[in-house]
Amino acid sequence: MADIFPQLQEQVLQAREDGRKLNIIGGGTKAFMGRPVDPNTDILNLAEHTGVVEYHPVELVLTVRAGTPLREIEATLAEQGQALHFEPPRLGENATIGGTLACNLSGPARPWAGSIRDQVLGIRLLNGKGEHLRFGGQVMKNVAGYDVSRLQAGAMGTLGVITEISLKVMPQPAATLTLVQDMAPGEVIQYMNSRAAEPKPITGACWVDGKVYLRLSGARSAVEATAEKWSGKILEQGEQFWQQIRDLQHGFFTATNVPLWRFSISSTALQPKLEGEWLIDWAGAQRWYRGEGKMVEMEALAAAAGGQVSLFRGGDRSGEVMHRQPEALKTIQQRIKNAFDPDHLFNPGRLYSWL
């Protein structure tokens, strides 16, 4: 366990005094996300700011330093038969919990278990003035008013340096299995949504390469009864399949260097008309597209489907890679940025060119 907070705070104070900018990194596994950071920006590295601060298995609460690798957190929880139900993606062996929150990443169970944003109880944050602030708490009832803790989800480090995170954890399911069957893309959206609407223990719904995969998790009796009722064959390597989807290691994500787009849209929306390969996750609410395209055209398709789009990986990253924001929301985001980071020290331009 390491606590390098004094060095981190001193680096922030020195950068403010010198007029330098800081690029916050942990394991470095998500450096490709967002817009590129100026190479002249100084590195603020949290890779050694690790360790469990507090863990109360009976209370289902875990507090860890932001640089703690996901693999260490999962191993600690597994000893008590518990897990992070939002299934944080491991985009590399050194993926950290701080980066997962900053990038707002959640796995296949997102529609049923909630996102990382939903599981955060509180944080500690080093702001642009070098002040170490605490927000939220370790129980859900403490989350009230202006929820700064959850505001960090997807901020990509532009609001400050997350130093500690308190999370809600849950027991591991007693049984899990995956059903798979062939299905045409024109049928799968309605099928997944109808299955997701049933009061069954479903925790994953994905379509790729002409096959639909449904994961059932929970009490063994409920899982087995549902599997007997629903169509599809039991997938022997089900756990491996969902890990590949979670960590973006499935062949869909690794087979090509063409741009990867992430559509976050209505689960019931018709499939956007784009030539190229698709992977549909979250029962239709998250759809991945591989192919060339212009941001403005992708935004129009996403808006028509009731959501937003981002250029997740590859492609031209000199412009905006996140869905453009309405002027009113843009103004609010700039005000929040100025409140937490008045000198704009942290990750300048990483999320948007104007932030």
N, C-alpha and C positions, 0 to 999 in steps of 0.2 A: 504494500500500500504506500502510495506516495502523495505528498501534499506540497506542491510547488506554488501555492497561491501567492506567497510574498513576492516571488520573482515575476509572476504574471502581473500583479498590481503595479510593481515598480516599472515594468515595461510599458504599461498603459500610461502611467504618469509621465514617463520620459518621452514617449511618443507625442503626447499632447504638448509638452514643453518644446519639443524640437520641430513640431509641425509635420511629423511623419504619419503615414497611414499604416494600418495593421491588417494583415490577412490571417484570419483565425482558422487554424486547422487542427485536427485531432489525428485520426489514422490516415487521412488523405485519400480515403476510398471514394469520396464523392466530389473530388476536385473538378471533375468534368461537368458538374451540374451548374446551372446559372450562367452568367456571363463571365468571361475571363477577367481575372484580377490583374492590374498593372504589375508587371514583373519587378518593378522598383519598390513595391510595397514590402514592408518588413513582415516577417513571419512571426505570429504569436502561436506557439505550439503547445497544445494541451495534452500531447501524447503521454506525458509522464504524470499528469494530474489524474490519478486513478485511485480506485479502491471503494469498497462499500463503507459508507459512513454509518448507516443504521439499517437493520433489517429485522422486522417483526413479523414472522410468518403467521402468527395467530391473527394479527391485525391486517394482514395482507398489504403491507406497506414496505417499500424499499427505497432507501436514499443512497445515491451513489455520486461520485465525482464525475464530471462530464466526459473526461478522457477515458473512462473505463470501457474496455472492449466488450462488445455484446456477448462474445463467447464466454467471457468470465462471468457476466451477469447470469446468463442462461445456465451455466454450470452450478452456480450458487443456488439458484432457484430450484433446479432439478433435484438437488439433495433433499429438499423439503416437499417434493412433488408439486411444485408450482411453476408458473411460466408467465411470460408477458403475452397476454392474449392478442395484442395487436400485431404479433408476429413481425418484429422488426427485420427488414431485409438486411442481410449481410452482403454488402457489395464488395467484400474483401475480408480477409481474416482479421484485419486491424480495425474494422468498422466499430465506431464508438457510439455510445448512447447520446452524447451531446450532438454529434453530427446527425444522428437519426431524428432528433427533435428539431434541429435547425432546418433540416430539409423536409420535415413533415412526411416521413416515410412509414408506411404501414403495409402489412402483408395481405395474403388472400382472405383472411378472416375479417377484414375491415368492415363490411356491411353488417356483420352480426356481433362482433366483439368490440367494435369501436376503433378509433384511430389512436395514435400516440397522443394526440392533442386531448382526447377524452380521458386518457389514463394519467395524465400529469396532475399531481396534487399541488406541487409547489416547486420553486426553483430558487437558487441564489445566482445573482447576476452582477458582473462587474461592468459598470457603465462607463461612458466616455470621460467622466470626471475622475475615474479611479475609485469611485465609491462602490462598496460591496453591499448590495441590497438583497433583501429577502422578500419573496412574494409567495402568497398561498401558504399552505401548511402541509400536514401529513394526514389529514382526514378531509373527506369531501365537503363537510359543512364549513370548512374554513375558506372555501373558494367562493368569494362573493365580490360584488362590485366590479371594478375594472380589472379583468383577469389578465394580468401581465404574464403569468406563467404560460398560459395557452397562446398568448400573442407571439411567443417565440417560435411556435410551430410554423415552419415555412419562411421565417424571416431571414434565413441563411446568414445568421450572425451579424446582420446589419444594425441590430439594436443593442448589442453588447456581448460580453463574453459569459456564456452560461458556465457556471463553475460547479453547481450541484443540482441534481434533479431528484425529486421525490415522486415515486410512481405507485400506482395501484397494481398489485399482482393478483393472479387467480390460480386456483388448483388446475392441474393438468387433467384433461378428460380421461375417463376410465377406458373408453374404447374409441377407435377411429378407423374408418375404412373409406375407400373411394370407389365410386361407380363410374364406369366409362362406357360410352357407346358412340357410334357414328351419328353425325347429324349435320345437315346442310346449314350454311350460314343464314339462310332466310328463315329458318325455323328456330334457331337457338335462342334468340332474344326472348321470344314469348315463352319458350320452354323453361329457361332458367328463372324468369320472373315468376312463373306459375309455381315452380318448385319452391322458390324462396318465400313465397307467400303462405305456404303450408306450415302448420305448427309442428315442424319436424326439426331434428337436431342437425341442420345443415350449417356448415362453417366454411364452405368453399364452392364456387361455381365458376368454371373456366372453360373456354372453348379455344382450341388451337388445332391446326392441321386436320380439320374436318371431324374432330372428336370433341364431345362435351364431357367434362369431368365434374362430378359432384362429390364433395367430401362431407361425411357424416361424423360428428364427434359428440360425445356425451356419455350418458349412462349406457352400458352395454345392451340392456334390453331394448332401449329406444332405438339405438343404432341398428341392431340386428332386425328389429321389426320393420323399420323403414326400408332397409336394404331388400327385404323380402317383398315389400309392396311396390317399390320403384323398379323401373326397368334399368338394364345395364349390367355389365359384368364387373365383378370385384377386381380392382387393379392390384396386383401383387406388390408392385413397387410404388404404392400410393404415397408414402411418406417422402420418398425421394423425388417424386414428381412435384409435390407442393413446395419442397425446399428449392427446387430449380426455378419454379415460378416466383417464389418469394425473393430469391437472391438474383433474379434476372440472369440465370445461368442456363435456362432452357434454350434449345437450339434456335428458337425464334429470335432470341436476343443476341446470340453470339455468331450466327451464321453469315452475317454481312456487315459491311461498313457504311451502309446507307443510313441517312438520318433516322432517328427513332423519335416518334411523337407520342405524347401521352394525352389522351382525351379523357377528361373527367366530366361526364355528361349524365343526363337522365338515363336510368337503367332500362327504361322502356323505349327510348328513342330509336328510330330507324337507323340502320347502319349508314354513316356518312359515305357518300359516293366518291371513293378514291380508288384508283388502280394501285394495287400493291397488296402486301400481306398484312393480316390482322391477327391479333390475339385479344380475346375478350375476357375480362376478369371481373370480379366483384358483381357477378350476375348481370353484367351489362353496364355497370356504372363506371368502370375503368376500361378503356379500350386503347390498345397499343397499335400504332401504325408504322410500318417501315416503308419509307419512300421519300422522294424529293417533293418539295412544296414550298410555297411562300407563306410567311407567317400571317399576312392579312387574309389570305384565302382560307387558311386553317381556322383562324379565329371566326370567320363567318360560318363555317361548317359547325364548329363547336357551339356557337351561340344559337344556331338554328336547332341544335339538339339539346338545348337547355343547360349548357355548361361552358367549360373553358378548355384551352389546350396549351401545352407547353412543348417546346423543342427540347426534349429530355436529354438527348445525346447526339453528338455529331452535327453536321450541317453548318451553316453560316451563323456564327455566334457573335458577330460584330454588332449586330442590332439587338433588338429585344428578343428574348427567348421565352418570356412569360406572357401570358394573355394580358393585353392592355387593360388598364383600369379606368373606370369613369373618373372624370375630373374631381368630383366630390370626394371619392375614396382616395384618390391620389393626394389630395390636399391633406386629408387626415393622416395618411401614412407619412407624409413629410413632416407634419407637426409632431408625430410620435417619435420619428427619427431625431428631430431636433431636441426633443425633451430628454431622450436617453443618450444621445451621442451628438452634442451640440457642435463639435469640431469635425464631425464626420470622419472619425478615425477608422471605424470598423468596416471591412469588406466593401469599400466604395464601389458602386456600380455593379455589384455581384448579382443582386436581385433584379434591379431595373437600372437603366442608365441614369435616371434622374434621382436615384436614392443613394 
